[in-house]
């Protein structure tokens, strides 16, 4: 069961290998959550002014990765609606 508290707890996930913290928590949330829960997580993530475009060591953002996945379209739409992948104005 994905309660609001459980979804919010992913804001505490930290990497252990030097990966960017924002990338790590967003990627872990994507890997773990259904789209509706991920959408709620992204709202908390943005509320904390975290970086939706943070990248891994290869320079890929979570949006870049999600776009390559067969079932990633709904997740990509959530990230895009929250502002991921948009060039700064």
HELIX and SHEET records of a PDB file:
HELIX    1   1 UNK A    4  UNK A    9  1                                   6    
HELIX    2   2 UNK A   10  UNK A   12  5                                   3    
HELIX    3   3 UNK A   21  UNK A   32  1                                  12    
HELIX    4   4 UNK A   35  UNK A   47  1                                  13    
HELIX    5   5 UNK A   62  UNK A   67  1                                   6    
HELIX    6   6 UNK A   73  UNK A   81  1                                   9    
END                                                                             
